[in-house]
Amino acid sequence: MGSGMLTPVLTVHWDEPDSFTLEGYRRSGGYQALANALRMAQDDIVAALKGSGLRGRGGAGFPTGMKWGFIPQGDGKPHYLVVNADESEPGTCKDIPLMLATPHMLIEGAIITSFAIKADKAFIYVRGEVLHVVRRVQHAVAEAYEAGYLGRDILGSGYDLDIIVHAGAGAYICGEETALLDSLEGYRGQPRLKPPFPAVEGLYSCPTVINNVESIASVPSIVTNGADWFDGMGTAKSTGFGIFSLSGHVTVPGQYEAPLGITLRELLDLAGGVRAGHRLKFWTPGGSSTPILTDEHLDVPLDFESMAAAGSLLGTRALQIFDETTCVVRATLRWTEFYEHESCGKCTPCREGTFWMVRVLDRLEHGKGSEEDLEKLLDICDNILGRAFCALGDGAVSPVQSSIKYFRDEYLQHQKEGGCPFDPAAATLFGGSR
């Protein structure tokens, strides 16, 4: 396997020093897709996205063009586009570098999308802690206004659009689309009951499309190259390319843009393998909210269907790699502590369940638990899964259930030895030689 497997489209200009500027973006054909789109019928743009098979790149994998098509037309209400840039799940790290390196690609995609769904206002909701990203996107929006790509009568087309960059206040729950809408409206970010769905009643109770950064940034290349070009990559039901983020115990961590359906074995070949002298123990295919997999899944295609068949989820393609020095109980505890902290508290299963999972896992990690505690953990998971108000609860149980499934003996080993049998320093990157 060589670098020929990579398909740099979103990332092709990341290594250029001025890629984030309007001049740098236009040098490589930036905003040509917008000029072409403004000459197209709006329904034809929606049809092109449907034909491409692009599925949401934020984790859920819902068909993007179909989501656009749900917007009721001729309803007399304002329409809105909201770009979900609140990337904050452990392991997920693709949208922030995209916004840093090529913010104009996102903006061009947002303008085309807004035109297609007949929206005259769009919002980019960026995680507030990444202030450098907020400033870069704001600067790019200002450049776009000055160049006539935003504002009144864009490129002489008669189409008007304003884009507002909104900085969130640092709540993971606001990555959930309806909690994001509440936050945008000035309320505490908590999930809404669905239905009604955002396409019918979203921001300010008006029809709203909510898409991930990578989804929107993929739009210009689809408009330029056509639906068949995008559909010709990936697999039959998981078309196109995506950014795969490798982190953890890997020789060359980073962003690898490749067709969906590539395997972890192939990606590890590109990334120099697991760090020298060690072997793969477990990994996440899509961030901490997806069930962990092991070395027996190295050749499972990284697409939506194959991941589901393997008992996990493709998620955001955040591949966290862990070698044999890592205590799976400790890793699961750390993830669960995150979900306990970030639970908004609106629903009882998630609020109480994550709290108790942390207590039980902490007891087990320190060798004070018992085999009955494993059954208690699985029982708590059963009471959260499918019963929480939003997907945060489902995500919180994923590492717990899957780690017990694959590493039950390791949990019991803690009990037998009266503590954790692993040296935490050995699992750190700087302690890897131990």
C-alpha positions, 0 to 999 in steps of 0.5 A, spaced: 500 500 500 502 506 498 500 513 498 497 513 491 491 510 496 490 517 498 485 522 495 487 529 497 481 534 495 480 537 502 487 537 504 491 538 498 493 545 499 494 544 507 501 545 506 501 552 502 503 557 507 497 562 504 492 557 503 488 560 509 488 567 505 483 569 499 488 570 494 491 563 496 484 559 495 483 563 489 490 561 486 487 554 486 480 555 483 477 557 489 470 560 488 469 558 481 464 552 484 460 558 486 460 562 480 458 555 476 453 554 482 449 561 481 448 559 474 444 553 476 437 552 478 437 551 485 433 544 485 439 542 480 444 543 486 440 539 491 439 533 485 447 533 484 448 532 492 443 527 492 446 523 486 453 524 489 451 520 495 455 524 500 453 522 507 454 527 513 461 527 515 459 529 522 458 522 525 451 520 523 452 519 516 445 521 514 445 523 506 446 530 505 442 531 499 436 528 502 437 533 508 437 539 503 431 536 500 427 536 506 426 543 507 419 546 505 419 551 499 414 556 498 412 556 505 414 564 506 418 563 512 426 564 512 431 559 511 437 558 515 444 554 514 447 552 520 454 549 520 456 545 526 463 546 527 463 545 535 468 539 534 470 537 541 469 529 542 475 525 544 479 523 538 476 527 533 480 533 530 479 534 522 474 540 522 479 544 526 485 543 521 480 544 515 478 551 518 485 553 520 488 551 513 482 552 508 476 556 511 474 559 504 473 552 502 468 552 508 465 559 506 464 557 499 461 551 500 456 554 505 454 559 500 453 554 495 449 550 500 445 556 502 443 558 495 441 551 494 436 551 500 434 558 498 437 561 505 439 568 506 442 567 512 448 562 515 451 561 521 458 557 523 458 555 530 465 554 532 467 551 539 469 557 543 475 555 546 479 554 539 479 562 539 485 562 533 480 558 529 474 563 530 479 569 528 481 565 522 474 564 520 472 571 521 477 573 517 476 569 511 468 571 512 471 578 512 475 577 506 469 574 502 464 580 504 470 585 501 471 580 495 463 580 493 462 573 495 458 575 501 452 580 502 448 583 497 447 581 489 453 576 490 457 576 483 451 579 480 446 574 481 441 577 485 442 573 491 444 575 498 447 572 503 450 574 510 454 569 514 455 570 522 460 566 525 458 564 532 463 562 538 460 557 542 461 557 550 465 550 550 459 545 551 460 538 548 453 537 548 452 543 543 455 539 538 448 535 538 444 539 533 438 541 537 442 543 543 446 547 538 440 551 535 438 552 543 445 555 544 445 559 538 438 562 540 441 564 547 438 559 551 442 553 555 445 548 550 440 542 551 437 537 546 430 539 543 425 533 543 424 531 536 419 531 532 419 537 529 425 536 526 430 542 524 428 541 517 421 543 518 422 547 525 429 549 526 433 555 528 427 561 530 422 555 528 424 556 521 426 551 516 434 549 517 439 545 515 445 543 519 451 540 516 458 538 519 464 542 517 467 537 512 460 536 509 459 543 507 467 543 505 466 537 500 460 541 496 465 545 492 468 540 489 462 536 487 459 542 484 465 542 480 467 535 478 460 532 478 456 527 482 459 521 478 466 523 480 464 523 487 460 517 487 466 513 483 470 513 490 469 509 496 464 504 496 457 503 493 453 505 499 459 510 502 461 514 497 466 519 496 472 520 500 474 523 507 479 525 512 481 519 517 485 522 523 490 517 526 492 519 533 495 515 539 500 510 539 502 511 531 508 512 528 506 518 524 499 521 527 495 526 522 490 527 517 489 522 512 484 523 506 482 517 503 476 514 500 471 510 504 472 503 505 480 503 506 482 499 512 486 501 518 491 496 516 492 500 510 492 507 513 497 504 518 502 502 512 501 509 510 502 512 517 508 508 519 505 503 523 504 502 530 510 505 534 516 502 534 517 495 538 509 495 540 503 492 537 496 494 536 491 492 542 485 496 541 482 502 537 476 507 536 474 507 528 470 514 530 472 517 536 470 515 543 463 515 542 464 509 537 465 502 540 472 500 540 475 494 536 481 490 536 487 487 532 482 482 529 478 488 525 484 491 522 482 489 515 474 491 516 473 496 511 472 503 514 465 505 511 458 506 514 456 499 513 462 495 514 463 498 521 456 497 523 456 489 521 463 489 525 459 492 531 461 499 531 460 505 528 464 509 522 463 516 526 468 522 525 473 517 522 477 519 529 482 513 529 485 513 536 490 507 536 492 504 543 498 499 543 499 493 549 501 498 554 495 501 555 490 499 560 483 498 557 480 499 564 483 506 565 482 508 558 474 507 558 474 510 565 477 517 562 472 517 556 466 516 561 469 521 566 468 526 560 461 524 558 459 525 565 462 532 565 459 533 559 452 530 560 447 536 560 443 533 565 436 534 562 435 526 562 435 522 568 438 516 564 444 520 562 445 524 568 445 519 573 448 513 568 454 516 567 455 518 574 454 511 576 459 508 571 464 513 573 464 510 580 464 503 578 469 504 573 474 507 578 473 502 583 474 496 578 480 500 575 483 500 583 482 493 584 476 494 588 471 491 584 468 484 583 465 480 577 458 483 579 460 490 578 461 488 570 454 486 570 452 492 574 456 496 569 452 492 563 445 493 566 447 501 567 448 501 560 442 498 558 438 503 562 442 508 558 442 506 551 436 508 547 433 511 553 437 518 553 434 524 550 440 524 545 446 520 542 450 523 548 448 517 552 449 512 547 456 514 545 457 514 553 456 506 553 459 505 547 466 504 550 464 501 556 460 495 553 465 494 548 471 494 552 467 489 557 466 485 551 473 484 548 477 485 555 473 482 560 479 478 563 483 484 563 477 487 568 478 481 572 485 481 572 485 488 576 481 485 581 486 479 582 492 483 583 488 488 587 490 494 583 492 496 575 497 491 573 499 497 568 504 502 568 501 508 566 508 512 564 509 506 559 503 508 555 505 515 554 508 517 548 514 519 552 515 513 556 514 508 550 521 505 551 520 502 557 
